Amino acid sequence: MGRGRAKAKQTKVARQLKYSAPNTDFDSLQRELSGGSDKSHDAWTDEQSWNTEDEWRRA
């Protein structure tokens, strides 16, 4: 008893997620999947890369 409202809320949220059409940037997705080198969209740069294996292990 008492689970009806929670289950109804979960069902409502699941239905919204299933049938919603999120705004997707397909051009950016295509660049990412094709291996394009658009640096403005890359969060990881060479300056942030691991310098040594020991530094990687300490992180």
C-alpha positions as CSV (number, residue, x, y, z in Angstrom):
1,M,0.0,0.0,0.0
2,G,1.1,3.5,-0.6
3,R,3.2,2.7,-3.7
4,G,0.6,3.8,-6.2
5,R,1.6,7.5,-6.4
6,A,5.3,6.7,-6.6
7,K,4.7,4.1,-9.3
8,A,2.6,6.6,-11.2
9,K,5.3,9.2,-11.1
10,Q,7.9,6.7,-12.3
11,T,5.6,5.7,-15.1
12,K,5.0,9.4,-16.1
13,V,8.8,10.1,-16.1
14,A,9.6,7.0,-18.1
15,R,6.9,7.9,-20.7
16,Q,8.3,11.4,-21.0
17,L,11.8,10.1,-21.6
18,K,10.6,7.5,-24.1
19,Y,8.6,9.8,-26.2
20,S,10.5,13.1,-25.9
21,A,12.6,14.4,-28.8
22,P,15.7,15.9,-27.3
23,N,17.6,18.6,-29.2
24,T,20.5,16.7,-30.7
25,D,23.4,18.4,-32.5
26,F,23.9,15.9,-35.3
27,D,26.7,17.9,-36.9
28,S,28.7,17.7,-33.7
29,L,27.9,14.0,-33.2
30,Q,29.0,13.3,-36.8
31,R,32.3,15.1,-36.2
32,E,32.9,13.2,-33.0
33,L,32.1,9.8,-34.6
34,S,34.1,10.4,-37.7
35,G,37.2,11.4,-35.7
36,G,37.2,15.0,-36.8
37,S,39.6,17.3,-35.0
38,D,37.5,20.2,-34.0
39,K,39.4,21.5,-30.9
40,S,36.6,23.7,-29.8
41,H,34.5,20.7,-28.8
42,D,37.3,18.6,-27.3
43,A,37.4,18.8,-23.5
44,W,40.7,16.9,-23.3
45,T,43.8,18.7,-24.6
46,D,47.5,17.7,-24.9
47,E,48.3,19.9,-21.9
48,Q,46.0,17.8,-19.7
49,S,47.4,14.5,-20.9
50,W,49.4,12.3,-18.5
51,N,53.1,12.9,-18.8
52,T,54.4,9.7,-17.3
53,E,53.0,6.4,-16.3
54,D,53.7,7.1,-12.6
55,E,51.7,10.3,-12.8
56,W,48.8,8.3,-14.2
57,R,49.1,5.8,-11.4
58,R,49.0,8.5,-8.7
59,A,45.7,10.0,-10.0
